[in-house]
Amino acid sequence: MRHASSSLHLPIAIASLTFVLSSLSATGTLAAENAASQDSDRVFRFNVSPNGYPPYLINEEGEQSGIMWDVVTVIADRLDYEVVPEKIPRKRVDQMLAQGYIDATTRAKEWTDNPDEFAFTDPVVNIEEVLFVPEGSDLQFETPEDLFSRTLVTHLGYHYPALETHFESGNITRFDVSRDKDMFNYVLHGNDMNAAVADRLVGRWILLNEGMQNQFRTTSTTLSEYGFRLMLRKDWASFAESFNRELEAMRESGELDKILAKYR
């Protein structure tokens, strides 16, 4: 009986082994095809999002600019890649990146639910969330307790780890706005709005372009600080390493500082 049973299961075992080997071969082939595609096409499909993220990504009349765009295009050119901008909505970015429709997007690791599934470059610049307070206001901020009984204008859907427990308890009130540039108008003209929470460079860019730069001051204390990087698929890890080398060279030569100065 033992021999009969062994004979019966042998074809199944062979079939299973064949399937596993075929799957491994297919996976290896796909990875090889992706790598080969990178080398042959030399195209880097970079997500700039439909509305951009000024001053990091700026979409104006079909033209691209901004801190991240400038850095990416300079480095890609030196690595012999052509950058193709893609405008992918935020909710679809991770899926389309994983499926190969785009090759990279801008992201902080801390904003990603599953960072281990992707490759990241070194930070190009830091995102600093600060308070924008109207000139003439006596509001000072060093600790969250300084904001108790105050109302902060915040971006709809954004999370602020340093303040979340205080929002939930009601010690600090948040008022959500869907567009960054509207936040500052609400602070100036809304009822009992004390400050806006925004990235330092984003806020300064908006105030400059809206002619409001003399109506706000920023707090020296930051709510959070994250490295803003490129997030890529795992098969682009070697590109990320090359990008890091070029980025470090730009930092050492002062070229990166010149790009940053254009948008400050």
Accessible surface in RSA format (square Angstrom, percent):
REM  Atomic radii and reference values for relative SASA: ProtOr
REM  Chains: A
REM  Algorithm: Lee & Richards
REM  Probe-radius: 1.40
REM  Slices: 20
REM RES _ NUM      All-atoms   Total-Side   Main-Chain    Non-polar    All polar
REM                ABS   REL    ABS   REL    ABS   REL    ABS   REL    ABS   REL
RES MET A   1   200.06 103.6 159.08 105.3  40.98  97.6 127.00 108.0  73.05  96.8
RES ARG A   2   198.21  83.2 186.84  95.2  11.37  27.1  70.70  96.6 127.51  77.3
RES HIS A   3   152.65  83.4 151.09 105.0   1.57   4.0 102.43 105.6  50.23  58.4
RES ALA A   4    66.32  61.0  50.17  77.4  16.16  36.8  59.24  83.4   7.08  18.8
RES SER A   5    51.14  43.2  46.03  61.4   5.11  11.8  30.79  65.6  20.35  28.5
RES SER A   6    67.04  56.6  54.76  73.1  12.28  28.3  38.55  82.1  28.49  39.9
RES SER A   7    75.86  64.1  61.75  82.4  14.11  32.5  37.04  78.9  38.83  54.4
RES LEU A   8   124.47  69.3 116.06  83.0   8.40  21.1 121.83  85.6   2.64   7.1
RES HIS A   9   101.00  55.2 100.49  69.8   0.51   1.3  65.35  67.3  35.65  41.5
RES LEU A  10   107.41  59.8 103.79  74.2   3.62   9.1 107.29  75.4   0.12   0.3
RES PRO A  11    81.73  59.6  73.52  67.0   8.21  29.8  77.96  64.4   3.78  23.5
RES ILE A  12   104.82  59.7 102.07  76.0   2.76   6.6 104.77  75.4   0.05   0.1
RES ALA A  13    58.08  53.4  45.94  70.9  12.14  27.6  53.51  75.4   4.57  12.1
RES ILE A  14    98.83  56.2  97.36  72.5   1.48   3.6  98.69  71.1   0.14   0.4
RES ALA A  15    60.65  55.8  49.72  76.7  10.94  24.9  55.48  78.1   5.17  13.7
RES SER A  16    59.74  50.5  52.85  70.5   6.89  15.9  36.60  77.9  23.14  32.4
RES LEU A  17   105.99  59.0 102.42  73.3   3.57   9.0 105.55  74.1   0.44   1.2
RES THR A  18    75.54  53.7  73.54  74.6   2.01   4.8  58.90  79.1  16.65  25.2
RES PHE A  19   144.74  72.4 139.83  86.6   4.91  12.8 144.48  87.6   0.26   0.8
RES VAL A  20    75.61  49.8  74.35  67.3   1.27   3.0  75.61  65.7   0.00   0.0
RES LEU A  21    99.85  55.6  95.65  68.4   4.20  10.6  95.95  67.4   3.91  10.5
RES SER A  22    59.79  50.5  50.15  66.9   9.64  22.2  36.02  76.7  23.77  33.3
RES SER A  23    46.40  39.2  38.83  51.8   7.57  17.4  36.47  77.7   9.93  13.9
RES LEU A  24   115.23  64.2 107.23  76.7   7.99  20.1 107.67  75.6   7.55  20.3
RES SER A  25    69.80  59.0  56.38  75.2  13.42  30.9  34.96  74.4  34.85  48.8
RES ALA A  26    61.64  56.7  49.95  77.1  11.69  26.6  57.47  80.9   4.16  11.0
RES THR A  27    91.08  64.8  86.29  87.5   4.79  11.4  64.67  86.9  26.41  39.9
RES GLY A  28    39.85  49.1   0.00   N/A  39.85  49.1  34.60  94.9   5.25  11.8
RES THR A  29    67.66  48.1  61.97  62.8   5.69  13.6  46.90  63.0  20.76  31.4
RES LEU A  30   105.68  58.9 104.44  74.7   1.24   3.1 105.41  74.0   0.27   0.7
RES ALA A  31    51.76  47.6  45.91  70.8   5.86  13.3  48.81  68.7   2.95   7.8
RES ALA A  32    60.68  55.8  49.52  76.4  11.16  25.4  57.60  81.1   3.07   8.1
RES GLU A  33    98.92  56.8  92.36  69.9   6.57  15.6  39.27  76.0  59.65  48.7
RES ASN A  34    45.50  31.4  42.98  41.5   2.52   6.1   2.15   5.2  43.34  41.9
RES ALA A  35    47.47  43.6  46.47  71.7   1.00   2.3  47.02  66.2   0.45   1.2
RES ALA A  36    57.26  52.6  49.27  76.0   7.99  18.2  55.75  78.5   1.51   4.0
RES SER A  37    50.52  42.7  45.54  60.8   4.98  11.5  27.05  57.6  23.47  32.9
RES GLN A  38    16.08   9.0  13.01   9.5   3.07   7.3   6.72  14.3   9.36   7.1
RES ASP A  39    93.14  65.2  80.01  79.6  13.14  31.1  27.13  63.9  66.01  65.8
RES SER A  40    87.32  73.8  51.14  68.3  36.18  83.4  51.76 110.2  35.56  49.8
RES ASP A  41    87.24  61.1  67.20  66.9  20.04  47.4  16.56  39.0  70.68  70.5
RES ARG A  42    70.34  29.5  68.69  35.0   1.65   3.9  31.10  42.5  39.24  23.8
RES VAL A  43    43.72  28.8  38.20  34.6   5.52  13.3  38.20  33.2   5.52  15.0
RES PHE A  44     0.03   0.0   0.03   0.0   0.00   0.0   0.03   0.0   0.00   0.0
RES ARG A  45    76.41  32.1  76.41  38.9   0.00   0.0  21.15  28.9  55.26  33.5
RES PHE A  46     0.00   0.0   0.00   0.0   0.00   0.0   0.00   0.0   0.00   0.0
RES ASN A  47     6.86   4.7   6.47   6.2   0.40   1.0   0.00   0.0   6.86   6.6
RES VAL A  48     0.63   0.4   0.63   0.6   0.00   0.0   0.63   0.5   0.00   0.0
RES SER A  49    26.89  22.7  26.89  35.9   0.00   0.0  25.11  53.5   1.77   2.5
RES PRO A  50    59.46  43.3  44.69  40.7  14.77  53.7  45.16  37.3  14.29  88.8
RES ASN A  51   133.88  92.3 113.22 109.4  20.66  49.8  34.38  82.7  99.50  96.2
RES GLY A  52    14.74  18.2   0.00   N/A  14.74  18.2   0.00   0.0  14.74  33.0
RES TYR A  53    44.86  20.9  44.17  25.1   0.69   1.8  36.15  27.2   8.71  10.7
RES PRO A  54    45.26  33.0  44.52  40.6   0.74   2.7  44.52  36.8   0.74   4.6
RES PRO A  55     0.00   0.0   0.00   0.0   0.00   0.0   0.00   0.0   0.00   0.0
RES TYR A  56     0.12   0.1   0.12   0.1   0.00   0.0   0.00   0.0   0.12   0.1
RES LEU A  57     4.98   2.8   4.98   3.6   0.00   0.0   4.98   3.5   0.00   0.0
RES ILE A  58    10.24   5.8   9.55   7.1   0.69   1.7   9.55   6.9   0.69   1.9
RES ASN A  59    33.87  23.4   8.41   8.1  25.46  61.3   8.85  21.3  25.02  24.2
RES GLU A  60   110.65  63.5 104.53  79.1   6.12  14.6  35.41  68.5  75.23  61.4
RES GLU A  61   179.98 103.3 134.41 101.7  45.57 108.5  65.45 126.6 114.52  93.5
RES GLY A  62    61.47  75.8   0.00   N/A  61.47  75.8  28.76  78.9  32.70  73.2
RES GLU A  63   127.55  73.2 125.16  94.7   2.39   5.7  47.58  92.0  79.97  65.3
RES GLN A  64    31.89  17.8  12.45   9.1  19.44  46.3   6.34  13.5  25.55  19.4
RES SER A  65    39.16  33.1  38.52  51.4   0.64   1.5  26.23  55.9  12.93  18.1
RES GLY A  66     0.00   0.0   0.00   N/A   0.00   0.0   0.00   0.0   0.00   0.0
RES ILE A  67     0.00   0.0   0.00   0.0   0.00   0.0   0.00   0.0   0.00   0.0
RES MET A  68     0.13   0.1   0.02   0.0   0.10   0.2   0.13   0.1   0.00   0.0
RES TRP A  69    33.58  13.5  33.58  16.3   0.00   0.0  20.37  10.9  13.21  21.4
RES ASP A  70    20.29  14.2  18.80  18.7   1.49   3.5   8.74  20.6  11.55  11.5
RES VAL A  71     0.14   0.1   0.14   0.1   0.00   0.0   0.14   0.1   0.00   0.0
RES VAL A  72     1.34   0.9   1.00   0.9   0.34   0.8   1.00   0.9   0.34   0.9
RES THR A  73    38.68  27.5  33.98  34.5   4.69  11.2  25.58  34.4  13.10  19.8
RES VAL A  74    42.52  28.0  36.83  33.3   5.69  13.7  41.91  36.4   0.61   1.7
RES ILE A  75     0.00   0.0   0.00   0.0   0.00   0.0   0.00   0.0   0.00   0.0
RES ALA A  76     0.53   0.5   0.31   0.5   0.22   0.5   0.31   0.4   0.22   0.6
RES ASP A  77   107.43  75.3  95.57  95.1  11.87  28.1  17.39  40.9  90.05  89.8
RES ARG A  78   118.45  49.7  83.70  42.7  34.75  82.7  38.00  51.9  80.45  48.8
RES LEU A  79    33.39  18.6  25.59  18.3   7.81  19.6  30.68  21.5   2.71   7.3
RES ASP A  80   100.94  70.7  94.99  94.5   5.94  14.1  27.52  64.8  73.42  73.2
RES TYR A  81    24.26  11.3  13.69   7.8  10.58  27.5   6.69   5.0  17.57  21.7
RES GLU A  82   110.76  63.6 102.14  77.3   8.62  20.5  42.03  81.3  68.72  56.1
RES VAL A  83    23.87  15.7   5.12   4.6  18.75  45.2   5.12   4.4  18.75  50.9
RES VAL A  84    45.64  30.0  44.98  40.7   0.66   1.6  45.64  39.7   0.00   0.0
RES PRO A  85    52.13  38.0  38.19  34.8  13.94  50.7  38.19  31.5  13.94  86.6
RES GLU A  86    52.93  30.4  51.85  39.2   1.08   2.6   3.74   7.2  49.19  40.2
RES LYS A  87   103.62  50.6  81.89  50.2  21.73  51.7  46.64  42.0  56.98  60.7
RES ILE A  88    16.98   9.7  16.94  12.6   0.05   0.1  16.94  12.2   0.05   0.1
RES PRO A  89    57.36  41.8  55.31  50.4   2.05   7.4  57.36  47.4   0.00   0.0
RES ARG A  90   137.33  57.7 128.79  65.7   8.54  20.3  78.80 107.7  58.53  35.5
RES LYS A  91   202.54  98.8 166.52 102.2  36.02  85.8 115.93 104.3  86.61  92.3
RES ARG A  92   123.73  52.0 123.53  63.0   0.20   0.5  37.01  50.6  86.72  52.6
RES VAL A  93     2.86   1.9   2.86   2.6   0.00   0.0   2.86   2.5   0.00   0.0
RES ASP A  94    41.48  29.1  39.90  39.7   1.58   3.7  25.28  59.5  16.20  16.2
RES GLN A  95   106.28  59.4  96.40  70.4   9.89  23.5  34.54  73.5  71.74  54.4
RES MET A  96    27.05  14.0  27.05  17.9   0.00   0.0  26.91  22.9   0.14   0.2
RES LEU A  97     0.00   0.0   0.00   0.0   0.00   0.0   0.00   0.0   0.00   0.0
RES ALA A  98    66.31  61.0  39.79  61.4  26.52  60.3  43.16  60.8  23.14  61.3
RES GLN A  99   108.70  60.8  73.28  53.6  35.41  84.3  34.82  74.1  73.87  56.0
RES GLY A 100    20.32  25.1   0.00   N/A  20.32  25.1  12.79  35.1   7.52  16.8
RES TYR A 101   128.86  60.2 119.01  67.7   9.85  25.6  73.24  55.0  55.62  68.6
RES ILE A 102     0.94   0.5   0.94   0.7   0.00   0.0   0.94   0.7   0.00   0.0
RES ASP A 103     0.66   0.5   0.66   0.7   0.00   0.0   0.00   0.0   0.66   0.7
RES ALA A 104     0.00   0.0   0.00   0.0   0.00   0.0   0.00   0.0   0.00   0.0
RES THR A 105     4.68   3.3   4.68   4.7   0.00   0.0   0.00   0.0   4.68   7.1
RES THR A 106    18.20  12.9  10.02  10.2   8.18  19.5   0.00   0.0  18.20  27.5
RES ARG A 107     7.81   3.3   7.64   3.9   0.17   0.4   2.89   4.0   4.92   3.0
RES ALA A 108     0.00   0.0   0.00   0.0   0.00   0.0   0.00   0.0   0.00   0.0
RES LYS A 109    85.38  41.7  82.75  50.8   2.63   6.3  31.25  28.1  54.13  57.7
RES GLU A 110   107.97  62.0  70.85  53.6  37.12  88.4  45.32  87.7  62.66  51.2
RES TRP A 111    95.65  38.4  74.81  36.2  20.84  48.9  75.04  40.0  20.61  33.4
RES THR A 112    11.61   8.3   0.00   0.0  11.61  27.7   1.38   1.9  10.22  15.5
RES ASP A 113   150.97 105.8 114.33 113.8  36.64  86.6  37.27  87.7 113.70 113.4
RES ASN A 114    52.40  36.1  46.71  45.1   5.69  13.7  24.96  60.1  27.44  26.5
RES PRO A 115    44.96  32.8  42.30  38.6   2.67   9.7  42.37  35.0   2.59  16.1
RES ASP A 116   124.66  87.3 112.08 111.6  12.58  29.7  37.97  89.4  86.69  86.5
RES GLU A 117   107.26  61.6  90.99  68.8  16.27  38.7  38.59  74.6  68.67  56.1
RES PHE A 118    12.45   6.2   6.87   4.3   5.58  14.5   6.87   4.2   5.58  16.0
RES ALA A 119    12.48  11.5   7.05  10.9   5.44  12.4  12.48  17.6   0.00   0.0
RES PHE A 120    30.73  15.4   7.28   4.5  23.44  61.0   7.28   4.4  23.44  67.1
RES THR A 121     1.45   1.0   0.00   0.0   1.45   3.5   0.54   0.7   0.91   1.4
RES ASP A 122    67.46  47.3  67.46  67.1   0.00   0.0  11.10  26.1  56.36  56.2
RES PRO A 123    42.40  30.9  40.10  36.6   2.30   8.4  40.10  33.1   2.30  14.3
RES VAL A 124     1.79   1.2   0.18   0.2   1.61   3.9   0.50   0.4   1.28   3.5
RES VAL A 125    17.84  11.7   9.41   8.5   8.43  20.3  17.84  15.5   0.00   0.0
RES ASN A 126    68.02  46.9  59.00  57.0   9.03  21.7   8.95  21.5  59.07  57.1
RES ILE A 127     2.13   1.2   2.02   1.5   0.11   0.3   2.02   1.5   0.11   0.3
RES GLU A 128    48.32  27.7  48.17  36.4   0.15   0.4   2.95   5.7  45.38  37.0
RES GLU A 129    20.14  11.6  20.14  15.2   0.00   0.0   2.78   5.4  17.35  14.2
RES VAL A 130     0.00   0.0   0.00   0.0   0.00   0.0   0.00   0.0   0.00   0.0
RES LEU A 131     0.00   0.0   0.00   0.0   0.00   0.0   0.00   0.0   0.00   0.0
RES PHE A 132     0.90   0.5   0.90   0.6   0.00   0.0   0.90   0.5   0.00   0.0
RES VAL A 133     0.00   0.0   0.00   0.0   0.00   0.0   0.00   0.0   0.00   0.0
RES PRO A 134    23.36  17.0  23.36  21.3   0.00   0.0  23.36  19.3   0.00   0.0
RES GLU A 135    97.72  56.1  75.27  56.9  22.45  53.5  27.34  52.9  70.39  57.5
RES GLY A 136    81.93 101.0   0.00   N/A  81.93 101.0  43.61 119.7  38.32  85.8
RES SER A 137    37.52  31.7  17.29  23.1  20.24  46.6  19.54  41.6  17.99  25.2
RES ASP A 138   119.04  83.4  97.82  97.4  21.22  50.2  47.69 112.2  71.35  71.2
RES LEU A 139     1.47   0.8   1.34   1.0   0.13   0.3   1.47   1.0   0.00   0.0
RES GLN A 140   121.62  68.0 113.31  82.8   8.31  19.8  52.24 111.2  69.38  52.6
RES PHE A 141    12.15   6.1   4.25   2.6   7.90  20.6   4.25   2.6   7.90  22.6
RES GLU A 142   133.09  76.4 118.68  89.8  14.40  34.3  31.59  61.1 101.49  82.9
RES THR A 143    64.61  46.0  63.90  64.8   0.71   1.7  57.35  77.0   7.26  11.0
RES PRO A 144    35.18  25.6  35.18  32.1   0.00   0.0  35.18  29.0   0.00   0.0
RES GLU A 145   100.40  57.6  87.72  66.4  12.68  30.2  48.48  93.8  51.92  42.4
RES ASP A 146    59.27  41.5  43.10  42.9  16.17  38.2  11.89  28.0  47.38  47.2
RES LEU A 147     0.00   0.0   0.00   0.0   0.00   0.0   0.00   0.0   0.00   0.0
RES PHE A 148    70.74  35.4  59.34  36.8  11.41  29.7  59.34  36.0  11.41  32.6
RES SER A 149   114.55  96.8  71.34  95.2  43.21  99.5  48.94 104.2  65.61  91.9
RES ARG A 150    67.55  28.4  66.51  33.9   1.04   2.5   8.09  11.1  59.46  36.0
RES THR A 151    25.05  17.8  24.84  25.2   0.21   0.5   5.91   7.9  19.14  28.9
RES LEU A 152     0.00   0.0   0.00   0.0   0.00   0.0   0.00   0.0   0.00   0.0
RES VAL A 153     0.00   0.0   0.00   0.0   0.00   0.0   0.00   0.0   0.00   0.0
RES THR A 154     0.00   0.0   0.00   0.0   0.00   0.0   0.00   0.0   0.00   0.0
RES HIS A 155    26.72  14.6  26.72  18.6   0.00   0.0  18.32  18.9   8.40   9.8
RES LEU A 156   103.82  57.8  95.13  68.1   8.69  21.8  95.13  66.8   8.69  23.4
RES GLY A 157    61.16  75.4   0.00   N/A  61.16  75.4  40.01 109.8  21.15  47.4
RES TYR A 158    90.69  42.3  84.74  48.2   5.94  15.5  65.34  49.1  25.35  31.2
RES HIS A 159   144.42  78.9 128.40  89.3  16.02  41.0  91.82  94.6  52.60  61.2
RES TYR A 160     4.03   1.9   3.14   1.8   0.89   2.3   3.26   2.5   0.77   0.9
RES PRO A 161    89.40  65.2  66.89  61.0  22.51  81.8  71.55  59.1  17.85 110.9
RES ALA A 162    44.94  41.3  23.53  36.3  21.41  48.7  36.26  51.1   8.68  23.0
RES LEU A 163     0.10   0.1   0.10   0.1   0.00   0.0   0.10   0.1   0.00   0.0
RES GLU A 164    38.83  22.3  38.83  29.4   0.00   0.0  23.90  46.2  14.93  12.2
RES THR A 165    92.01  65.4  86.76  88.0   5.25  12.5  75.47 101.4  16.53  25.0
RES HIS A 166    33.08  18.1  33.08  23.0   0.00   0.0  19.50  20.1  13.59  15.8
RES PHE A 167    24.61  12.3   7.65   4.7  16.96  44.1   7.92   4.8  16.69  47.8
RES GLU A 168   142.58  81.9 102.78  77.8  39.81  94.8  49.08  94.9  93.50  76.3
RES SER A 169    74.19  62.7  31.66  42.3  42.53  98.0  43.56  92.8  30.63  42.9
RES GLY A 170    52.51  64.8   0.00   N/A  52.51  64.8  29.67  81.4  22.84  51.1
RES ASN A 171    61.82  42.6  54.96  53.1   6.86  16.5   5.74  13.8  56.07  54.2
RES ILE A 172     1.19   0.7   0.00   0.0   1.19   2.9   0.10   0.1   1.09   2.9
RES THR A 173    72.87  51.8  68.64  69.6   4.23  10.1  44.05  59.2  28.82  43.6
RES ARG A 174    63.55  26.7  43.50  22.2  20.05  47.7  29.89  40.8  33.66  20.4
RES PHE A 175    73.94  37.0  71.98  44.6   1.96   5.1  73.94  44.8   0.00   0.0
RES ASP A 176    60.30  42.2  36.03  35.9  24.27  57.4  11.25  26.5  49.05  48.9
RES VAL A 177    10.59   7.0   5.87   5.3   4.72  11.4  10.59   9.2   0.00   0.0
RES SER A 178    73.39  62.0  55.95  74.7  17.44  40.2  29.96  63.8  43.42  60.8
RES ARG A 179   129.96  54.6 126.69  64.6   3.28   7.8  57.29  78.3  72.67  44.0
RES ASP A 180    35.64  25.0  30.83  30.7   4.81  11.4   8.74  20.6  26.91  26.8
RES LYS A 181    85.76  41.8  83.01  50.9   2.75   6.6  35.75  32.2  50.01  53.3
RES ASP A 182    33.50  23.5  33.50  33.3   0.01   0.0   5.41  12.7  28.09  28.0
RES MET A 183     0.54   0.3   0.54   0.4   0.00   0.0   0.03   0.0   0.51   0.7
RES PHE A 184     0.34   0.2   0.34   0.2   0.00   0.0   0.34   0.2   0.00   0.0
RES ASN A 185    63.79  44.0  62.71  60.6   1.08   2.6  19.20  46.2  44.59  43.1
RES TYR A 186    92.39  43.1  89.48  50.9   2.91   7.6  45.01  33.8  47.38  58.4
RES VAL A 187     7.49   4.9   0.00   0.0   7.49  18.0   0.00   0.0   7.49  20.3
RES LEU A 188    52.95  29.5  22.79  16.3  30.16  75.8  24.95  17.5  28.01  75.4
RES HIS A 189   142.57  77.9 109.88  76.4  32.69  83.6  80.99  83.5  61.58  71.6
RES GLY A 190    29.57  36.5   0.00   N/A  29.57  36.5  14.01  38.4  15.56  34.8
RES ASN A 191   131.65  90.8 117.96 114.0  13.69  33.0  28.40  68.4 103.25  99.8
RES ASP A 192   123.09  86.2 105.09 104.6  18.00  42.6  35.74  84.1  87.35  87.1
RES MET A 193    31.77  16.5  19.22  12.7  12.55  29.9  19.20  16.3  12.57  16.6
RES ASN A 194    38.24  26.4  34.30  33.1   3.94   9.5   4.04   9.7  34.20  33.1
RES ALA A 195     0.00   0.0   0.00   0.0   0.00   0.0   0.00   0.0   0.00   0.0
RES ALA A 196     0.00   0.0   0.00   0.0   0.00   0.0   0.00   0.0   0.00   0.0
RES VAL A 197     2.26   1.5   0.00   0.0   2.26   5.4   0.00   0.0   2.26   6.1
RES ALA A 198     9.24   8.5   1.91   2.9   7.33  16.7   9.24  13.0   0.00   0.0
RES ASP A 199     8.96   6.3   3.98   4.0   4.98  11.8   3.17   7.5   5.79   5.8
RES ARG A 200    36.35  15.3  36.35  18.5   0.00   0.0  15.49  21.2  20.85  12.6
RES LEU A 201    13.21   7.4  12.86   9.2   0.35   0.9  12.88   9.0   0.33   0.9
RES VAL A 202     4.22   2.8   4.22   3.8   0.00   0.0   4.22   3.7   0.00   0.0
RES GLY A 203     0.00   0.0   0.00   N/A   0.00   0.0   0.00   0.0   0.00   0.0
RES ARG A 204   106.20  44.6 101.23  51.6   4.97  11.8  33.26  45.5  72.94  44.2
RES TRP A 205    47.29  19.0  45.38  22.0   1.91   4.5  37.01  19.7  10.28  16.7
RES ILE A 206    16.40   9.3  14.05  10.5   2.35   5.7  16.40  11.8   0.00   0.0
RES LEU A 207     6.80   3.8   6.80   4.9   0.00   0.0   6.80   4.8   0.00   0.0
RES LEU A 208    94.57  52.7  82.87  59.3  11.70  29.4  82.87  58.2  11.70  31.5
RES ASN A 209    91.21  62.9  55.58  53.7  35.63  85.8  23.70  57.1  67.51  65.3
RES GLU A 210    80.96  46.5  55.14  41.7  25.82  61.5   8.21  15.9  72.75  59.4
RES GLY A 211    56.39  69.5   0.00   N/A  56.39  69.5  28.55  78.3  27.84  62.3
RES MET A 212    16.63   8.6  16.34  10.8   0.30   0.7   9.63   8.2   7.00   9.3
RES GLN A 213    85.06  47.6  69.94  51.1  15.12  36.0  30.87  65.7  54.19  41.1
RES ASN A 214   128.54  88.6 108.07 104.4  20.47  49.3  34.69  83.5  93.85  90.7
RES GLN A 215    77.17  43.2  72.26  52.8   4.91  11.7  28.93  61.6  48.25  36.6
RES PHE A 216    11.72   5.9   0.31   0.2  11.41  29.7   0.32   0.2  11.40  32.6
RES ARG A 217    59.35  24.9  53.16  27.1   6.18  14.7  42.90  58.6  16.44  10.0
RES THR A 218    39.34  28.0  17.48  17.7  21.86  52.1   6.23   8.4  33.11  50.1
RES THR A 219     7.55   5.4   3.27   3.3   4.28  10.2   7.49  10.1   0.06   0.1
RES SER A 220   108.44  91.6  77.78 103.8  30.66  70.6  54.55 116.2  53.90  75.5
RES THR A 221    41.83  29.8  35.08  35.6   6.75  16.1  28.80  38.7  13.03  19.7
RES THR A 222    47.47  33.8  29.47  29.9  18.00  42.9   8.61  11.6  38.86  58.7
RES LEU A 223    18.38  10.2   3.41   2.4  14.98  37.6   4.53   3.2  13.86  37.3
RES SER A 224    18.80  15.9   9.04  12.1   9.75  22.5  18.71  39.8   0.09   0.1
RES GLU A 225    92.73  53.2  66.08  50.0  26.65  63.5  20.66  40.0  72.07  58.8
RES TYR A 226    37.42  17.5  34.41  19.6   3.01   7.8  23.40  17.6  14.02  17.3
RES GLY A 227    10.72  13.2   0.00   N/A  10.72  13.2   2.14   5.9   8.58  19.2
RES PHE A 228     3.55   1.8   3.55   2.2   0.00   0.0   3.55   2.2   0.00   0.0
RES ARG A 229    39.94  16.8  39.94  20.4   0.00   0.0   0.00   0.0  39.94  24.2
RES LEU A 230     0.00   0.0   0.00   0.0   0.00   0.0   0.00   0.0   0.00   0.0
RES MET A 231     0.00   0.0   0.00   0.0   0.00   0.0   0.00   0.0   0.00   0.0
RES LEU A 232     0.00   0.0   0.00   0.0   0.00   0.0   0.00   0.0   0.00   0.0
RES ARG A 233    24.15  10.1  23.26  11.9   0.88   2.1  14.15  19.3  10.00   6.1
RES LYS A 234   118.75  57.9 108.38  66.5  10.37  24.7  68.70  61.8  50.05  53.3
RES ASP A 235    46.09  32.3  22.55  22.4  23.54  55.7  28.26  66.5  17.83  17.8
RES TRP A 236     4.54   1.8   4.54   2.2   0.00   0.0   4.50   2.4   0.04   0.1
RES ALA A 237    41.51  38.2  40.81  63.0   0.70   1.6  40.83  57.5   0.67   1.8
RES SER A 238    74.48  62.9  68.00  90.8   6.48  14.9  47.10 100.3  27.38  38.4
RES PHE A 239     9.29   4.6   3.80   2.4   5.49  14.3   9.24   5.6   0.05   0.1
RES ALA A 240     4.47   4.1   4.47   6.9   0.00   0.0   4.47   6.3   0.00   0.0
RES GLU A 241   103.75  59.6 101.07  76.5   2.69   6.4  31.49  60.9  72.26  59.0
RES SER A 242    25.63  21.7  24.80  33.1   0.84   1.9   5.77  12.3  19.86  27.8
RES PHE A 243     0.96   0.5   0.96   0.6   0.00   0.0   0.96   0.6   0.00   0.0
RES ASN A 244    31.88  22.0  29.37  28.4   2.50   6.0  10.94  26.3  20.94  20.2
RES ARG A 245   154.70  65.0 142.69  72.7  12.01  28.6  74.85 102.3  79.85  48.4
RES GLU A 246    46.45  26.7  45.93  34.8   0.52   1.2   1.94   3.8  44.51  36.3
RES LEU A 247     2.03   1.1   2.03   1.5   0.00   0.0   2.03   1.4   0.00   0.0
RES GLU A 248    82.97  47.6  82.28  62.2   0.69   1.6  39.42  76.2  43.55  35.6
RES ALA A 249    50.31  46.3  42.73  65.9   7.57  17.2  47.13  66.4   3.18   8.4
RES MET A 250     0.98   0.5   0.00   0.0   0.98   2.3   0.86   0.7   0.13   0.2
RES ARG A 251   102.66  43.1  90.18  46.0  12.48  29.7  50.46  69.0  52.20  31.6
RES GLU A 252   135.44  77.8  96.48  73.0  38.96  92.8  41.74  80.7  93.70  76.5
RES SER A 253    82.93  70.1  41.64  55.6  41.28  95.1  51.37 109.4  31.55  44.2
RES GLY A 254    21.30  26.3   0.00   N/A  21.30  26.3  20.05  55.0   1.25   2.8
RES GLU A 255    49.81  28.6  47.73  36.1   2.08   5.0  24.75  47.9  25.06  20.5
RES LEU A 256     2.96   1.7   2.96   2.1   0.00   0.0   2.96   2.1   0.00   0.0
RES ASP A 257    88.13  61.7  84.72  84.3   3.42   8.1  26.06  61.3  62.08  61.9
RES LYS A 258   152.09  74.2 145.24  89.1   6.85  16.3  91.56  82.4  60.53  64.5
RES ILE A 259    15.30   8.7  15.11  11.3   0.19   0.5  15.11  10.9   0.19   0.5
RES LEU A 260    12.27   6.8  12.27   8.8   0.00   0.0  12.27   8.6   0.00   0.0
RES ALA A 261    65.98  60.7  47.82  73.8  18.15  41.3  50.20  70.7  15.78  41.8
RES LYS A 262   132.86  64.8  98.99  60.7  33.87  80.6  74.43  67.0  58.43  62.2
RES TYR A 263    18.41   8.6  14.88   8.5   3.53   9.2  11.08   8.3   7.33   9.0
RES ARG A 264   149.11  62.6 102.35  52.2  46.77 111.3  54.12  74.0  94.99  57.6
END  Absolute sums over single chains surface
CHAIN  1 A    14551.6      11971.0       2580.6       7841.4       6710.1
END  Absolute sums over all chains
TOTAL         14551.6      11971.0       2580.6       7841.4       6710.1
